[in-house]
Amino acid sequence: MSADDYEPISGQAHAEVGLPGPMIVLAGGVLVGAINIYLAASLLPTAVADLGGAGFYAWNMTIYLVAMVIATMLAGRFLSRWGNVGAYLLGFAVFTAGSLACALSPAMAVLLASRGVQGFGAGLLSGLGFAVIRSALPPRLWTRGTALMSAMYGVGNFAGPALGGLFAQLGSWRLAFAVMAAVSAACGALVPRVLPGRGHDRDLRPPVPVMSLLLVMAAAGAVSVAGVLAGTPAKAAGIGAAALLMAGFVIHERGSDLRVFPQATYRSGSSLKWVYLTLGLLACGVAAESFLPLFGQRLAGLAPLVAGFFAAAISLGWSLTQIGSASVTSGRAVRRLRVLGPVLLAAGLLVQGLLQREETPLWLVAVWVPVLFAAGAGIGLAYPHLSVAAMSSTRDPEEGRQAAAGIATVTSLSIAFGTAVAGVLVNLGGGSMLDSARYVLFGLALLCALGALTAHAANRTDPALAADRD
């Protein structure tokens, strides 16, 4: 896609909007959703003690993630129908309402339903965060904009457990949700003032790809349920069912005129499918963060809060590395970063697996931090450039919005899939936590290493990099 295909904001509008305002709204929308993936996990033990319903404990994450994935797939439709301002106001309103409902929940069933509403709002905001970059920023800033968007996932993975643990320690789990509602409402209040409202037709009602949504909803549900099932066979069956459903989704989309992802995804010779696969494999590596606190507590005797901060080194590496990576513009350098990212992520997880020991000494625990930081840096090196490749994959504005919103869909679904796979690998360790840790880290390393192959395929088929090929 060239600058000529960009949906420009008028000079006056751009001067009034400026860049900081839109980026606060876009980044804030992604951040509140990312924080709430793990915030509730830290708060739930306290909430269960208050509300009861321990048997539904695991459904907290499942309902949130499924709703989030579905909403990211609809973001482009909401954007086409209501434009930047209308779609964003809806996203923040739904998230705020869900957060307030969580804070006021009188029973576990109400809390779970509220988490579904909250997850839908979070998914919509995440999808819009990437899609609106096309109209809120000039093309030369797309890489930096997408770097900021993806960095919010890393910041959220770090801040969610920390904030949740703090409020849980204070015994104020309801207050945590109320605070998130207030932050969301504040961001929503900025929307009409800072976002361009262009880019929609009030008479446009894009049809909803119902069959595609049902298939992906079932796949997301199977993945999420697999992550909470007991026993390796049950978990493996859940992942297998999810894989079959996703295969059915791809087959249906290839032959349908009504799709979630743009047509370029399924076109022979297009780089978009390889870009999405690489993004998904990078996101799978983030699943390690869900289990690293467990390994730190059981193998190194770390306190829960300290173990959580050690695990967040991956997100820290992801977020900080993107600051430098986003400034790279050379086609040759971009190609190398796309491949280097998955390699570095896989190498970091592999080394971390090799460093696992029973009764790990303190000096070795200290080595974990730079290793995990380097693993996260692999995501930061590649993610912004892959995101821009997705956004630039088509000249059609509507398909471009679909492609951009698809980044959030792929990321959310892949994190859920990676977490379920890691849950199976944990069970393979049986009663040995050391074996479980090694299975998870080695298995995820192997999965992420496949990203180097898909990134190479994306480079070979990306016309935007053709001029700089060796």
HELIX and SHEET records of a PDB file:
HELIX    1   1 ALA A    3  ASP A    5  5                                   3    
HELIX    2   2 GLY A   11  VAL A   17  1                                   7    
HELIX    3   3 PRO A   20  LEU A   51  1                                  32    
HELIX    4   4 ALA A   54  PHE A   56  5                                   3    
HELIX    5   5 TRP A   59  LEU A  104  1                                  46    
HELIX    6   6 MET A  108  ALA A  131  1                                  24    
HELIX    7   7 ILE A  133  ALA A  136  1                                   4    
HELIX    8   8 PRO A  139  LEU A  141  5                                   3    
HELIX    9   9 TRP A  142  LEU A  170  1                                  29    
HELIX   10  10 TRP A  173  VAL A  194  1                                  22    
HELIX   11  11 VAL A  210  ALA A  226  1                                  17    
HELIX   12  12 THR A  232  ARG A  254  1                                  23    
HELIX   13  13 GLN A  263  TYR A  266  5                                   4    
HELIX   14  14 LEU A  272  GLY A  285  1                                  14    
HELIX   15  15 VAL A  286  SER A  290  5                                   5    
HELIX   16  16 LEU A  292  ALA A  300  1                                   9    
HELIX   17  17 PRO A  304  ALA A  311  1                                   8    
HELIX   18  18 ALA A  313  SER A  325  1                                  13    
HELIX   19  19 GLY A  331  LEU A  354  1                                  24    
HELIX   20  20 LEU A  362  MET A  391  1                                  30    
HELIX   21  21 PRO A  397  LEU A  428  1                                  32    
HELIX   22  22 MET A  433  THR A  461  1                                  29    
HELIX   23  23 PRO A  463  ASP A  468  5                                   6    
END                                                                             
